[in-house]
């Protein structure tokens, strides 16, 4: 849970909200073939036998702003640098527009490559 305070009171934003917001933004970027489980999420999805709602996304709050970790699969033959820049820009814009919180860093981990047929 990420907490922030303003003149109206204390606001809590859940990890699930961020995961859905960020996962949707990242998966819409060209060249992204899917989101993958973060370390520790894989065991949970095996035990529960269903897909994790927060698949591939982890958000941490620091005094300087949010740090976002994304685990993705890319389409074979795509330029990973260009895909990463696109994801960083889209995620940063989406989160800042939706929550008014500054995104300090977006870390992208390309864990898999998939053939798009």
CORSUL-V285179 format. One line per field, one symbol per residue. ss: DSSP state (A for helix, B for strand, O for the rest). psi: psi as a letter, one per 20 degrees, with the letter a starting at -180 (. if undefined). A space follows every 50 residues. Layout:
ss = ???
psi = ???
This chain:
ss = OBBBBBOOBBBBBOAAAAAAAAAAAAAOOOOBBBBOOOOOAAAAAAAAOO OOOOOOBBBBBBOOBBBBBBBBBBBOOOOAAAAAAAAAAAAAAAAAAAAO OOBBBBBBBBBBBBOOO
psi = ppqqqaiiappppqhgggggggggggiiqpioirqqpqphhggghggikr qphkojpppqprhiaqpppporpqqpiqohggggggggggggggghhhik qpogqoppooiqpqpo.
